[in-house]
Amino acid sequence: MARPHNIETKLAILSAATSVFAEQGYNAASISKIATVASVSKASVFHHFETKENLYLEVLLQTFRLIANAWGKSIESGEVELVHSLNELTMDTLDFQQEHSDSLRLLIWEVLGSRGKNPQTITPNVFHQYFEKIISIIELLMEKSGPHDNANANEIAFTLLSHTIFYFIFGESLAGMPELPFVRNQQDFSAWIVRSPLLSMVT
């Protein structure tokens, strides 16, 4: 059994690594910087993760676990109506992005290929695994709300993710534009997603 001190140290390293990788990307980030932010020695980092790549992949896995947990709350909700469930799911996603901005920036770095032209195959496999989990969550929400002949869980998942990531990147910059009143805040944006792009898929 892992000792509490070892668990605390590992969590501190993961937290520091998430921030450093999100800020600098995989290639520019150094174990020295991560150790400094975590207030541990480089030897301690290597003791827990052996290599920089192992640490990076563990940070990615932790990020996806956090996302899956955030989305899982919608299944536990007593809401049955699909449109309302999707609104809750969208708000959960936006809340996650706000609370774990470093994690989302890290994923954006990864998608943009910050690790170079030859990333390990485990990374896209992890993306596929968790996207499939998100699809399964939406399928469960659809089952709770009854039949929807025109609804496609894959399309709903992709639309929700792409729109919320766009909001994370550009929302603050666009919030003051009178032409885009639905970007003023998370609630308005969530209502807009469900009312237009997502609602058209489930009605």
Backbone bond lengths (Angstrom), bond angles and torsions (degrees), N, CA, C in turn:
res aa  C-N    CA-C-N  psi(-1)  N-CA   C-N-CA  omega(-1)  CA-C   N-CA-C  phi
1 M - - - 1.471 - - 1.528 109.59 -
2 A 1.338 115.48 135.04 1.460 119.52 -179.24 1.523 110.49 -69.22
3 R 1.317 115.84 139.75 1.455 120.24 178.24 1.519 110.05 -73.78
4 P 1.352 117.40 147.67 1.473 120.26 -179.69 1.520 112.81 -54.19
5 H 1.344 116.76 -39.36 1.465 119.59 -179.24 1.525 110.70 -63.16
6 N 1.347 116.54 -41.42 1.460 120.33 179.28 1.524 111.28 -64.45
7 I 1.335 116.43 -38.89 1.459 120.30 178.69 1.526 110.17 -65.09
8 E 1.329 116.41 -44.14 1.464 120.36 179.09 1.524 111.06 -62.13
9 T 1.327 116.52 -41.45 1.462 120.29 179.03 1.520 110.94 -64.04
10 K 1.324 116.37 -43.84 1.465 120.48 -179.88 1.524 110.88 -62.68
11 L 1.329 117.00 -42.67 1.463 120.63 179.04 1.524 111.16 -65.04
12 A 1.334 116.50 -38.12 1.465 120.14 178.06 1.526 110.69 -64.55
13 I 1.323 116.65 -39.70 1.467 120.83 178.32 1.524 110.17 -65.72
14 L 1.328 117.06 -43.63 1.465 120.67 179.36 1.527 111.23 -62.16
15 S 1.322 116.21 -42.21 1.463 120.06 179.21 1.523 110.85 -63.69
16 A 1.331 116.17 -45.35 1.464 120.19 179.31 1.522 110.85 -64.59
17 A 1.324 116.50 -41.84 1.462 120.41 -179.09 1.524 110.96 -64.07
18 T 1.327 117.18 -38.83 1.463 120.45 178.03 1.522 110.26 -58.94
19 S 1.330 116.53 -45.74 1.466 120.88 -179.28 1.526 111.62 -65.34
20 V 1.328 116.37 -44.97 1.468 120.20 -175.99 1.527 110.87 -70.24
21 F 1.327 117.32 -44.68 1.465 119.75 178.15 1.532 110.68 -63.11
22 A 1.343 116.60 -38.76 1.463 120.25 -179.74 1.521 111.21 -66.27
23 E 1.322 116.52 -35.64 1.464 120.91 -177.56 1.520 112.15 -79.89
24 Q 1.338 117.00 -38.65 1.460 120.21 -170.11 1.525 114.18 -113.31
25 G 1.331 117.97 -14.19 1.452 120.04 -173.42 1.521 110.67 82.15
26 Y 1.326 115.73 166.59 1.465 120.02 -174.83 1.522 112.20 -63.58
27 N 1.323 117.13 -47.94 1.463 120.13 -172.66 1.525 112.78 -65.82
28 A 1.328 117.14 -41.14 1.465 120.29 -176.12 1.524 112.75 -80.18
29 A 1.313 117.20 -25.14 1.466 120.45 -178.04 1.529 110.16 -67.68
30 S 1.316 115.81 142.99 1.466 120.40 179.53 1.524 110.16 -122.64
31 I 1.319 115.21 152.07 1.462 120.18 176.11 1.527 110.13 -63.12
32 S 1.330 116.99 -34.32 1.471 120.14 178.53 1.522 110.92 -60.20
33 K 1.332 116.32 -44.85 1.460 120.66 179.65 1.525 110.66 -64.74
34 I 1.322 116.42 -43.66 1.468 120.38 179.84 1.524 110.41 -62.14
35 A 1.326 116.87 -42.89 1.461 120.83 179.39 1.525 110.97 -62.60
36 T 1.326 116.30 -40.62 1.465 120.36 179.59 1.522 110.89 -63.54
37 V 1.337 116.68 -46.22 1.463 120.63 -179.50 1.526 110.86 -64.21
38 A 1.335 116.39 -35.88 1.467 120.75 -179.35 1.524 112.79 -82.44
39 S 1.335 116.70 -7.07 1.474 122.10 -177.66 1.526 111.63 59.96
40 V 1.333 115.06 42.19 1.462 120.87 175.75 1.528 107.94 -132.57
41 S 1.314 116.45 173.64 1.461 120.71 177.77 1.527 110.45 -85.46
42 K 1.335 116.18 159.72 1.465 120.02 174.67 1.527 110.17 -60.08
43 A 1.325 116.41 -37.04 1.463 120.26 179.76 1.527 110.89 -60.46
44 S 1.326 116.25 -36.67 1.463 120.19 179.25 1.525 110.68 -66.27
45 V 1.333 116.57 -40.25 1.467 120.12 177.91 1.525 109.91 -60.73
46 F 1.331 116.74 -47.94 1.463 120.42 -178.60 1.528 111.74 -68.95
47 H 1.320 117.09 -28.39 1.462 120.34 176.89 1.525 110.66 -63.01
48 H 1.329 116.28 -39.73 1.462 120.33 -176.49 1.526 112.85 -85.12
49 F 1.337 118.05 -29.37 1.467 119.20 -171.25 1.531 114.74 -128.96
50 E 1.302 118.71 -8.32 1.466 125.08 174.65 1.528 113.80 69.04
51 T 1.332 118.16 -49.84 1.463 120.16 -179.14 1.524 110.00 -136.24
52 K 1.309 114.97 161.07 1.466 121.05 176.12 1.524 110.61 -61.52
53 E 1.317 116.83 -39.64 1.463 120.15 -179.44 1.524 111.48 -65.73
54 N 1.334 117.14 -41.30 1.461 119.67 177.02 1.524 111.10 -59.73
55 L 1.325 115.77 -41.42 1.460 120.45 178.86 1.526 110.14 -63.67
56 Y 1.314 116.53 -44.39 1.466 121.14 -179.39 1.527 111.17 -61.19
57 L 1.313 116.54 -45.64 1.462 120.12 -179.14 1.527 111.17 -65.82
58 E 1.330 117.01 -36.30 1.464 119.74 177.24 1.523 110.76 -66.26
59 V 1.333 116.95 -37.28 1.465 120.49 176.24 1.524 110.19 -63.09
60 L 1.330 117.06 -42.77 1.462 120.52 177.45 1.528 111.21 -61.04
61 L 1.327 116.04 -45.62 1.464 119.94 -179.95 1.527 110.83 -61.59
62 Q 1.322 116.69 -41.70 1.461 120.14 178.47 1.521 110.63 -63.21
63 T 1.327 116.72 -39.59 1.461 120.80 178.90 1.517 111.00 -61.27
64 F 1.324 116.62 -44.98 1.458 119.84 179.66 1.523 111.54 -66.58
65 R 1.331 116.84 -34.76 1.469 119.05 176.92 1.523 110.48 -64.12
66 L 1.323 116.64 -40.46 1.463 120.46 177.96 1.527 110.94 -62.37
67 I 1.339 116.33 -42.38 1.461 120.64 179.19 1.523 110.33 -62.72
68 A 1.331 115.84 -46.95 1.464 119.92 -178.79 1.523 111.05 -61.16
69 N 1.339 116.92 -39.63 1.465 120.35 178.74 1.526 110.97 -65.60
70 A 1.331 116.06 -40.27 1.467 119.74 179.64 1.522 110.53 -63.59
71 W 1.316 116.62 -41.99 1.461 120.26 -179.69 1.521 111.75 -72.39
72 G 1.328 116.18 -30.01 1.453 119.55 -179.16 1.516 113.30 -63.08
73 K 1.339 117.58 -22.39 1.461 120.59 179.58 1.519 111.54 -60.79
74 S 1.332 116.56 -30.40 1.459 119.91 -178.17 1.524 111.63 -68.19
75 I 1.331 116.77 -30.68 1.462 120.07 178.23 1.518 110.14 -68.79
76 E 1.338 116.36 -37.73 1.455 121.08 -177.58 1.522 112.08 -74.66
77 S 1.319 116.46 -14.35 1.463 120.02 179.66 1.521 110.22 -65.41
78 G 1.316 116.20 150.87 1.456 120.46 177.46 1.517 112.93 -80.80
79 E 1.337 116.64 -0.61 1.461 120.94 -177.90 1.522 110.69 -66.71
80 V 1.331 116.28 134.79 1.462 121.38 -179.06 1.521 111.42 -109.70
81 E 1.320 117.66 -40.66 1.459 121.20 -178.87 1.528 109.99 -60.10
82 L 1.338 116.86 126.20 1.462 121.10 -172.98 1.524 112.28 -61.87
83 V 1.323 117.36 -42.24 1.460 119.81 -179.16 1.523 110.62 -60.35
84 H 1.334 116.98 -43.06 1.459 120.46 178.57 1.528 111.05 -67.68
85 S 1.339 116.63 -37.56 1.466 120.26 177.73 1.523 110.85 -63.26
86 L 1.333 116.45 -41.08 1.462 120.05 178.99 1.522 111.18 -67.15
87 N 1.324 116.23 -33.53 1.466 119.16 176.28 1.530 110.06 -64.94
88 E 1.339 117.11 -42.73 1.461 120.50 177.05 1.524 110.67 -63.14
89 L 1.331 115.90 -41.47 1.455 120.70 179.86 1.528 110.88 -63.30
90 T 1.320 116.31 -41.14 1.463 120.57 178.19 1.521 110.68 -64.33
91 M 1.327 117.09 -43.86 1.461 120.19 178.69 1.524 111.14 -64.63
92 D 1.336 117.24 -38.89 1.467 120.01 176.22 1.524 110.52 -59.97
93 T 1.334 116.04 -40.08 1.462 120.67 -179.98 1.524 111.10 -66.67
94 L 1.326 116.44 -45.27 1.467 120.41 179.28 1.527 111.00 -64.89
95 D 1.334 116.71 -39.80 1.469 120.13 177.18 1.522 110.55 -62.53
96 F 1.337 115.92 -42.56 1.462 119.55 178.53 1.523 110.65 -60.20
97 Q 1.321 116.66 -44.39 1.459 120.37 -178.72 1.521 111.47 -61.84
98 Q 1.323 116.09 -36.85 1.460 119.90 179.86 1.524 111.12 -72.65
99 E 1.329 116.82 -41.58 1.462 121.02 -176.41 1.525 112.66 -78.06
100 H 1.325 116.87 -26.19 1.467 121.27 -176.92 1.528 109.72 -126.66
101 S 1.324 115.69 53.22 1.464 119.97 -175.89 1.527 111.92 -61.82
102 D 1.337 117.58 -34.88 1.463 119.86 177.83 1.523 110.89 -62.02
103 S 1.322 116.03 -40.98 1.464 119.86 -179.67 1.522 110.87 -63.24
104 L 1.324 116.74 -41.34 1.461 118.95 -179.47 1.522 111.24 -69.94
105 R 1.334 117.01 -39.53 1.466 119.41 176.55 1.522 110.66 -60.85
106 L 1.328 115.67 -36.95 1.460 120.22 177.70 1.526 110.45 -61.43
107 L 1.323 116.88 -44.21 1.461 120.03 179.41 1.521 111.10 -64.20
108 I 1.322 116.75 -37.18 1.462 119.83 178.48 1.527 110.27 -65.69
109 W 1.342 116.74 -42.11 1.467 120.43 173.84 1.523 109.91 -54.89
110 E 1.320 115.49 -45.84 1.461 120.13 -176.44 1.525 111.01 -64.25
111 V 1.324 116.35 -44.74 1.462 120.31 -179.83 1.522 110.68 -62.63
112 L 1.324 116.99 -36.48 1.461 120.95 -179.83 1.527 112.62 -77.56
113 G 1.332 116.78 -1.53 1.455 119.86 174.39 1.506 114.43 79.86
114 S 1.336 116.79 39.85 1.464 119.39 -177.16 1.522 112.52 -66.20
115 R 1.324 117.32 -14.59 1.464 119.34 -177.56 1.524 112.09 -89.79
116 G 1.315 118.13 3.94 1.452 120.05 178.43 1.514 111.74 102.06
117 K 1.323 115.60 -169.74 1.459 120.93 -172.13 1.516 113.67 -83.65
118 N 1.325 117.71 -12.36 1.460 119.46 -174.86 1.525 111.95 -127.99
119 P 1.337 117.87 63.69 1.462 119.46 178.49 1.522 110.80 -67.77
120 Q 1.322 116.14 156.65 1.455 120.39 177.24 1.528 109.72 -65.63
121 T 1.315 116.21 147.31 1.461 119.94 -176.06 1.521 112.22 -67.29
122 I 1.335 117.99 -17.33 1.462 119.60 -179.04 1.522 111.42 -63.13
123 T 1.337 117.61 -30.41 1.455 119.91 -175.03 1.520 112.55 -65.49
124 P 1.350 119.92 -53.88 1.464 117.55 176.20 1.514 112.73 -61.77
125 N 1.334 117.64 -31.92 1.460 119.75 177.49 1.523 111.01 -62.32
126 V 1.336 116.26 -38.65 1.460 120.32 178.16 1.522 110.12 -66.03
127 F 1.336 117.22 -42.72 1.461 120.51 176.63 1.520 110.39 -57.27
128 H 1.320 116.76 -46.83 1.462 120.71 -178.95 1.523 110.78 -62.03
129 Q 1.319 116.06 -42.96 1.458 120.85 -177.59 1.523 111.42 -59.67
130 Y 1.320 116.54 -45.44 1.457 118.90 -175.83 1.521 112.58 -81.63
131 F 1.325 117.81 -26.83 1.463 118.68 173.22 1.525 109.48 -66.50
132 E 1.328 116.33 -38.62 1.463 119.77 176.20 1.523 111.04 -64.04
133 K 1.330 116.64 -35.11 1.468 119.62 177.36 1.526 110.40 -65.41
134 I 1.328 116.26 -41.14 1.460 120.44 178.08 1.527 110.18 -62.37
135 I 1.328 116.33 -42.34 1.466 120.39 177.72 1.524 110.21 -60.50
136 S 1.337 116.47 -42.04 1.468 119.39 -179.45 1.526 111.25 -64.34
137 I 1.335 117.47 -34.29 1.464 120.99 176.95 1.526 109.93 -64.06
138 I 1.322 116.59 -44.40 1.465 120.05 179.15 1.526 110.40 -65.28
139 E 1.320 117.22 -38.19 1.466 120.21 177.60 1.527 110.84 -61.90
140 L 1.333 117.07 -39.20 1.463 120.31 177.29 1.529 111.12 -64.87
141 L 1.335 116.10 -40.11 1.462 119.59 177.27 1.528 110.42 -63.31
142 M 1.322 116.22 -38.27 1.464 120.19 178.98 1.522 111.01 -66.72
143 E 1.330 116.54 -37.70 1.466 120.24 178.48 1.526 110.79 -64.98
144 K 1.331 116.63 -39.16 1.463 120.90 -179.72 1.520 111.62 -63.36
145 S 1.328 116.32 -32.00 1.465 119.85 -171.73 1.521 113.52 -96.14
146 G 1.338 117.31 -1.21 1.457 118.93 179.19 1.513 111.85 98.60
147 P 1.335 117.59 179.13 1.471 121.31 -174.34 1.526 112.96 -68.80
148 H 1.329 114.93 140.70 1.465 122.58 174.87 1.520 106.77 -137.64
149 D 1.318 115.32 93.04 1.459 120.55 -171.88 1.518 113.07 -60.38
150 N 1.333 117.33 -34.08 1.462 120.23 -175.24 1.522 113.32 -93.41
151 A 1.330 117.20 -3.22 1.467 120.31 -175.31 1.521 110.73 -83.16
152 N 1.319 115.56 140.87 1.456 122.29 177.74 1.520 108.09 -129.74
153 A 1.333 116.85 114.16 1.463 120.98 -175.16 1.526 111.79 -60.62
154 N 1.332 117.44 -36.47 1.468 120.44 179.33 1.527 110.89 -61.57
155 E 1.325 116.11 -46.46 1.462 120.53 -178.44 1.524 111.14 -67.72
156 I 1.331 116.50 -39.13 1.463 119.96 178.82 1.528 110.19 -63.14
157 A 1.340 116.85 -45.59 1.466 120.98 -179.33 1.523 111.05 -61.22
158 F 1.324 116.49 -46.54 1.466 119.86 -178.54 1.523 111.11 -65.19
159 T 1.328 116.82 -42.46 1.465 120.34 -179.61 1.523 111.07 -64.07
160 L 1.325 116.42 -44.97 1.460 120.09 -179.31 1.529 110.82 -62.65
161 L 1.335 116.31 -46.75 1.464 119.63 -178.70 1.523 111.76 -63.98
162 S 1.323 116.89 -46.45 1.466 119.59 -176.22 1.523 111.22 -64.72
163 H 1.338 117.55 -39.85 1.462 120.28 -179.53 1.528 111.74 -69.66
164 T 1.334 117.17 -41.07 1.465 118.74 -178.34 1.527 111.31 -70.70
165 I 1.327 117.70 -34.75 1.469 119.61 176.29 1.526 110.08 -67.48
166 F 1.330 116.78 -39.59 1.467 120.44 175.67 1.529 109.78 -58.86
167 Y 1.334 116.38 -42.33 1.464 120.03 179.54 1.523 110.62 -63.98
168 F 1.330 116.84 -40.58 1.460 120.89 179.14 1.528 110.80 -59.55
169 I 1.338 116.63 -41.02 1.462 120.71 -176.05 1.525 111.73 -78.20
170 F 1.338 116.97 -44.16 1.464 120.23 -169.51 1.529 114.72 -113.76
171 G 1.339 117.39 -8.93 1.458 119.85 -172.51 1.513 114.39 -55.15
172 E 1.320 117.15 -47.25 1.462 120.36 -177.64 1.523 111.31 -64.01
173 S 1.330 116.63 -38.05 1.462 120.63 -179.37 1.526 112.05 -69.86
174 L 1.336 116.62 -31.19 1.461 120.55 -175.53 1.524 113.22 -95.73
175 A 1.336 117.05 -6.37 1.466 120.88 -171.22 1.520 113.12 -60.40
176 G 1.321 118.25 -27.84 1.457 120.37 -176.74 1.514 114.84 -89.22
177 M 1.319 117.72 0.58 1.464 120.00 -176.97 1.526 110.60 -80.82
178 P 1.333 117.99 120.90 1.475 119.75 -179.71 1.520 112.55 -63.17
179 E 1.346 116.77 -23.30 1.466 119.87 179.01 1.526 112.32 -71.68
180 L 1.338 116.46 -14.97 1.467 120.86 -177.00 1.531 110.31 -125.82
181 P 1.322 117.86 65.17 1.470 119.63 -176.75 1.524 113.22 -63.41
182 F 1.333 117.30 -23.68 1.466 120.17 -178.07 1.523 112.70 -76.53
183 V 1.339 118.39 -1.66 1.462 121.29 179.15 1.528 110.98 -100.12
184 R 1.334 117.50 4.20 1.465 120.52 -174.85 1.520 112.84 -61.86
185 N 1.322 117.28 -37.89 1.461 120.76 -179.13 1.524 108.99 -156.58
186 Q 1.334 115.90 173.03 1.457 120.49 -175.75 1.519 112.31 -62.78
187 Q 1.337 116.70 -40.00 1.459 119.59 -177.87 1.527 111.09 -62.65
188 D 1.336 116.43 -45.86 1.464 120.01 179.63 1.525 111.10 -64.43
189 F 1.329 115.82 -39.71 1.463 119.14 -178.60 1.521 110.78 -67.92
190 S 1.326 116.69 -42.15 1.461 120.64 178.43 1.523 110.65 -61.19
191 A 1.331 116.31 -44.62 1.465 120.27 179.49 1.525 110.72 -62.20
192 W 1.335 116.56 -37.49 1.470 120.30 179.87 1.523 111.21 -67.00
193 I 1.350 117.17 -43.74 1.465 119.88 179.50 1.524 110.33 -58.54
194 V 1.318 115.80 -47.42 1.463 119.60 -176.75 1.523 110.73 -69.28
195 R 1.335 116.17 -36.25 1.463 120.36 -176.04 1.529 112.18 -73.08
196 S 1.341 117.46 -32.37 1.467 118.31 -175.59 1.524 113.61 -113.96
197 P 1.353 120.74 -76.00 1.467 117.70 -174.88 1.525 114.15 -61.10
198 L 1.340 117.61 -43.55 1.458 119.31 -176.16 1.525 112.08 -80.65
199 L 1.328 116.51 -39.94 1.462 119.33 -177.40 1.524 111.14 -60.79
200 S 1.330 116.55 -35.06 1.465 119.76 179.87 1.523 111.77 -64.53
201 M 1.337 116.79 -19.10 1.467 120.33 -178.89 1.522 112.77 -89.89
202 V 1.321 117.09 -17.45 1.465 118.78 -172.93 1.518 112.92 -115.62
203 T 1.327 117.80 3.14 1.462 120.14 179.57 1.513 110.38 -113.63
